[in-house]
Amino acid sequence: MPTAHPVLKAVIPAAGLGTRFLPATKAMPKEMLPVVDKPAIQYVVEEAVSAGLGDVLMITGRNKRPLEDHFDRNYELEDVLTAKGDTGKLADVNHSSDLGTIHYVRQGDPKGLGHAVLCAANHVGDNSFAVLLGDDLIDERDQLLQRMVEVHRATGQSVIALIEVPQDQISLYGCAAVSDLPPGLDLGEGSEPTATEVRQVTGLVEKPAVEDAPSNLAVIGRYVLNPAVFEVLRHTPPGRGGEIQLTDALATLMDTDVADGGGVLGVIFRGRRYDTGDRLDYLKTVVTLASERHDLGGPLVDWLKEFVADK
Ligand code: G1P
């Protein structure tokens, strides 16, 4: 039986330049783009914290100071809101600085996602950890990360999140080939299939051409990783786009003995995922989440119906 490491820390790569949102991201990190009234990155930190990962390391770069400011206290603002007696807004302002313990390390050279994750090695040490990519928001009601942590604890294997996508979109993602689980693999307590299913990952390729893709299962931005991945990353050569790819390191880990920290499982996610990675998906995310808000949803949906009827 492999020894499963406890998962206590979350790593959030946030060093990207956000070129798809220029000029909005010329002087502001893309992670700070508002999704309704919170920056996108706050949803991701909240997700980590609610999965029990209160120690968060952000991998940042130049121009990312607003991230640190957002998760820090803002005494001037607090004083003004206190003087006004605006306790609601004060609670909102304090919430982001009370979320968890947030640490920062700079990536320096933008050498890819695998390199960004490797920048977390010192902070994470010999512990399993989660990686959350900020472009994917997972609905808090769907508890994907909790399930992945549970599967990792029970098996010791690294766990990735997969969604089924139309075949012609697979080139936008890492792609996984999977097989049924080996008989007798214990996935932990309360593991009846709800919104998720678990598979053994047998192949991984970063952004394949449609005709080369081994499946229509796309890797999305949630990973729970065995610390053995760091040693693999140190030896992973640049891959697609000349970058050190996390997908390539996981392909090596997949073929490594479980006793040596290897093995990769995939949780197939069928819940609600919102993409903030490109402009159209970002707009859809904002409208979807705003339409579900009790303070905005009713009037927004009424207006949308009239707006669409007039188009
Ligand atoms: C990264 C990963 C890719 C994954 C995607 C999910 O790509 O390299 O395997 O499918 O995140 O969002 P990126 O979108 O950063 O290019």
Residues whose N, C-alpha, C, O or C-beta is under 5 A from the ligand:
A	BS01	G1P	L113 L172 Y173 G174 V219 I220 G221 T247
